[in-house]
């Protein structure tokens, strides 16, 4: 949800949600860095309000076409609901030039830079789909993860979204899961799903010598407690 909060804030600041355009304050910029790079919850609380709270988040959902995302009505953003498909739409708003009213190039670059700078301890998840040691200055995996134990059951919700490059092809990945007995088991399941998605889509599309592949999408979504993520994948068109 934290990428969504940042995108909503940036849309609001650039005047795309009905407010007068303005620059982010220094404090908002610091909160954005803390929220994405270190997953700071206090920063997320502050930026949820700066983005307009539930109403602002819903307006952003409408602008971005996130039809199955429900911001929490009481501001408990960690309990908001979404789908892998909506998360891919959100990622495309960050990585692809959109129609009028979308994020500006500088706003998209800001989100991507923060996702590249996520601290090492939180760089698990969809980044597992990229071969170890394959990152270069132009292909650093960009990621944001979320994790939460359910109060009622103690079972873990583990989510991961981002962009990885494999064999010169860029993929957008979203993996949502819950019902894990431990955080570690959830992370392992999410990483297995990300790797499986890229393998399946790479086999389906086949090699293309000399072509530049940009912003593919692969989704993993799972909603039944007590099981690892079920396979389900989708891909964008060739670039």
Order of alpha helices (4+ residues) and beta strands (2+ residues): alpha-alpha-alpha-alpha-alpha-alpha-beta-beta-beta-alpha-beta
